[in-house]
Amino acid sequence: MISFDLHSLGFDAPSLDDLVDRALDQGAAGVQNVAGFEILAAYSDPSGARLALLKPFDADLDTMASLVSPTTHPAEVFRYHESLAQVDILAPGRAGGLSRTALDGTGILSGDGILSGQTDPEPKRLARFLANTDDPIEYPLCPDPGNDKPKRIEHLRVGVVAIDFPKIYDSEEAYGRSEEGSMGQELSFSAGTLISPWLLEISAGRAARSQASAAAQMTMVCQKVERRTNQLTGVDWLRIIGTTSVPMTLALPADLPHPPHEGSVISATVTPVVSSGSWEGGRVWN
């Protein structure tokens, strides 16, 4: 059975083996025997959905639900293990903050809108979270704290993929009136939040980096909802551009009983996914 994250991108198939075979038949790009991986490959669907294939040495082949996200940010990235990375999203511009001129008409920060000019040597950090990376060998591996050496990526593609059924609220006001969004609960979130529980556990000393995963809790305010068709499978999915702690692109199944619209608030368990653009850039690793 196909997992929920793959279903969120329309990667529905009778089995995972069948899906992988189809992706390879359609010309997945890949390399072998590079930087700790026996196989590293990706099928990028014309719809923007992406299926990454990763096989570290002495491990089984694994699949990753990813996407070609139109929302990009300057960031610093390093890996905890194989494909899991810590991501710091940075504010562009000399002043260390967001400028309205860096936002397009929908309010989305994109690579084309990033301010030119000198960058602050210590830019403001807008967000920190854990994410899966579909091109992991682009980022340094730092398994132990105290020797972190992040890599600066000027246009990191940043997205999230739902891994369970989301809750959809018709507006920020409706979310605020809900039990989840109202004040006074033991744990409540404002609309527009992304929290990585494993970061909290590691910071508190209750977990090691080797134990962490990218699973996160998110509320997103929708700014744009697009219905897309996965060309590999013919199954529709929803590409949503909206705001969490920073603008991001979200993948959701198209068969939700209550689909979101512009202005909706989505509350979901997700997996953040990032990419430096290697696959679409034609990068060849040696």
C-alpha positions in Angstrom: 0.0 0.0 0.0 1.3 3.5 -0.9 2.0 5.7 2.1 0.1 8.9 2.8 3.0 11.2 1.9 3.3 9.6 -1.6 -0.5 9.9 -2.0 -0.2 13.6 -1.2 1.8 14.0 -4.4 -0.4 11.7 -6.5 2.1 8.9 -6.5 -0.6 6.2 -6.2 0.3 2.7 -7.5 -0.6 -0.9 -6.8 2.7 -1.3 -4.9 5.8 0.6 -4.1 7.8 -1.7 -6.4 5.4 -0.8 -9.2 5.8 2.9 -8.5 9.6 2.7 -8.5 9.7 0.7 -11.7 7.5 3.3 -13.4 9.7 6.1 -12.3 12.8 4.3 -13.5 11.1 3.6 -16.9 10.3 7.3 -17.3 13.9 8.3 -16.9 14.8 9.1 -13.3 18.1 10.9 -13.0 20.7 9.4 -10.7 24.2 8.6 -9.8 25.9 5.6 -8.1 28.6 5.2 -5.5 28.9 8.8 -4.4 29.5 10.3 -0.9 28.1 7.4 1.2 25.3 6.4 -1.2 25.3 3.4 -3.5 22.3 4.9 -5.4 21.0 8.4 -5.3 18.2 9.2 -7.9 15.1 11.3 -8.4 12.1 11.2 -10.7 10.7 14.7 -11.2 7.2 14.7 -12.5 6.0 17.5 -14.8 3.4 18.3 -12.2 6.1 19.2 -9.7 5.9 16.0 -7.6 9.2 14.3 -7.0 10.1 10.7 -6.0 13.6 10.4 -4.6 15.4 7.1 -4.4 18.2 6.7 -1.8 20.3 3.7 -1.0 23.1 4.3 1.5 25.8 1.6 1.5 24.8 -1.4 3.7 21.2 -0.3 3.7 18.0 -1.0 1.8 16.7 1.2 -1.0 14.4 3.9 0.4 11.9 6.3 -1.2 11.3 9.9 -0.4 8.2 12.0 -1.2 9.5 15.4 -2.4 8.5 18.2 -4.7 9.9 20.9 -6.9 8.9 23.8 -4.7 8.5 27.3 -6.1 9.1 28.9 -2.7 12.8 29.4 -2.1 14.8 31.0 0.7 18.4 31.7 1.6 19.4 29.1 4.1 22.1 27.3 6.0 21.9 23.5 6.0 23.8 20.6 7.4 22.8 16.9 7.8 22.3 14.9 11.0 22.4 11.6 9.1 21.8 10.2 5.6 19.1 12.5 4.3 17.9 14.4 7.4 19.1 18.0 7.7 18.8 20.9 10.0 17.6 24.0 8.1 18.0 27.6 9.1 16.0 29.9 6.9 17.7 33.3 6.7 16.3 36.8 6.0 17.6 38.2 2.8 18.8 41.8 2.5 21.3 43.9 4.4 19.0 44.8 7.2 18.3 41.2 8.1 14.5 41.5 7.5 12.0 40.9 4.8 11.4 43.8 2.4 8.0 44.2 0.6 9.9 44.5 -2.7 11.2 40.9 -2.1 7.6 39.6 -2.2 5.7 38.9 -5.4 2.0 39.7 -6.0 0.8 36.8 -3.9 3.1 37.7 -1.0 5.4 34.7 -1.7 9.1 35.0 -1.3 10.8 33.5 -4.3 14.2 33.2 -5.7 13.4 35.8 -8.3 12.3 38.2 -5.6 15.4 38.0 -3.4 17.0 41.4 -2.9 20.3 42.1 -4.6 23.2 43.8 -3.0 25.4 43.1 0.0 24.2 40.5 2.5 24.4 41.0 6.2 27.4 38.8 7.4 25.1 37.6 10.2 21.6 37.6 8.8 18.6 37.2 10.9 17.3 33.6 11.2 13.6 33.4 10.4 13.0 29.7 11.1 14.8 26.5 12.1 13.4 23.0 11.4 14.4 19.5 10.4 13.8 18.4 6.8 14.4 15.6 4.4 16.7 16.4 1.6 16.3 14.9 -1.9 19.9 15.8 -2.8 21.6 15.1 0.5 25.2 15.0 -0.7 25.0 18.8 -1.3 25.1 19.4 2.5 27.9 18.5 5.0 27.3 15.6 7.4 27.6 16.7 11.0 26.3 13.8 13.2 27.6 15.1 16.5 26.9 18.6 18.1 29.8 20.9 18.5 31.3 20.7 15.1 28.5 22.0 12.9 29.6 23.4 9.5 26.5 24.4 7.6 26.5 25.2 3.9 24.9 28.4 2.7 22.3 27.9 -0.1 21.0 31.1 -1.7 17.9 29.6 -3.2 16.9 26.6 -1.2 13.6 25.1 -2.3 11.4 24.6 0.7 8.2 22.6 0.9 6.2 20.3 3.1 4.3 17.1 2.4 1.3 15.9 4.5 1.8 12.5 6.1 -1.7 12.2 7.6 -5.2 13.6 7.1 -5.2 17.4 7.7 -7.7 19.5 9.5 -9.1 22.3 7.3 -10.5 25.5 8.7 -12.3 28.0 6.4 -10.5 31.0 7.8 -8.1 32.3 10.4 -11.1 33.4 12.4 -12.6 29.9 12.3 -9.3 28.4 13.3 -9.0 30.9 16.2 -12.5 29.8 17.5 -11.5 26.1 17.3 -10.3 24.1 20.3 -6.9 23.8 18.6 -6.5 27.5 17.9 -8.1 28.9 21.1 -6.1 30.2 24.0 -6.0 28.4 27.3 -5.2 24.9 26.0 -2.3 23.0 27.3 -0.6 23.4 23.9 -2.0 25.7 21.2 -0.7 27.0 17.9 -1.4 30.2 16.1 -2.1 30.0 12.4 1.2 30.0 10.5 3.5 27.8 12.5 5.9 24.9 11.9 7.3 23.0 14.8 9.9 20.2 14.7 9.4 18.1 17.9 12.7 16.4 17.5 14.6 19.7 17.6 13.0 20.3 21.0 14.0 16.8 22.2 17.6 17.2 21.0 17.9 20.6 22.5 16.6 19.3 25.9 19.1 16.4 25.8 16.5 13.8 25.6 17.4 12.5 22.1 20.5 12.2 19.9 20.7 13.4 16.3 20.8 9.8 15.1 17.3 9.2 16.4 15.7 12.3 14.9 13.1 12.5 12.0 11.7 15.3 10.0 8.1 14.9 11.1 6.6 18.2 12.1 3.4 19.9 13.2 2.2 22.7 11.0 -0.5 25.3 10.6 -0.5 27.0 7.2 -2.5 30.0 6.0 -3.4 29.3 2.3 -2.6 31.9 -0.3 -2.9 29.9 -3.5 -4.4 26.4 -4.2 -3.7 24.6 -7.4 -5.0 21.2 -8.6 -2.3 19.3 -10.4 -2.2 15.9 -12.2 0.7 13.5 -11.6 1.7 12.5 -15.1 3.3 9.3 -14.0 0.1 7.9 -12.4 -2.7 10.2 -13.6 -3.7 11.0 -10.1 -4.5 14.6 -9.0 -2.9 16.3 -6.0 -3.1 19.8 -4.5 -0.1 22.2 -4.6 -0.7 24.9 -2.0 1.4 28.0 -1.5 1.0 29.5 1.9 2.6 30.8 5.0 3.9 28.9 8.1 6.7 30.6 10.0 7.9 31.4 6.4 6.3 31.0 3.0 6.3 27.3 1.9 4.7 25.0 -0.7 2.5 22.2 0.7 1.4 18.9 -1.1 -2.0 17.5 -0.1 -4.2 14.8 -1.7 -6.9 16.1 -4.0 -9.5 13.7 -2.6 -10.0 15.4 0.7 -13.7 15.6 1.8 -13.2 19.3 2.7 -10.6 20.8 0.3 -8.8 24.0 1.3 -9.2 27.4 -0.6 -7.5 30.7 -0.5 -7.7 32.0 3.1 -8.1 28.5 4.7 -6.0 27.4 7.6 -4.5 23.9 7.3 -3.4 22.0 10.4 -1.4 18.9 9.6 1.4 16.5 10.5 3.9 17.0 7.7 7.4 16.2 6.5 9.4 19.3 5.4 11.4 18.6 2.3 14.2 20.8 0.8 16.3 20.7 -2.3 19.2 22.9 -3.5 18.0 22.6 -7.1 20.5 20.0 -8.1 18.1 17.7 -10.0 16.6 20.4 -12.2 19.9 22.1 -12.6 21.6 19.1 -14.3 24.2 18.7 -11.6 26.6 15.8 -12.1 28.4 14.5 -9.0 31.8 12.7 -9.3 
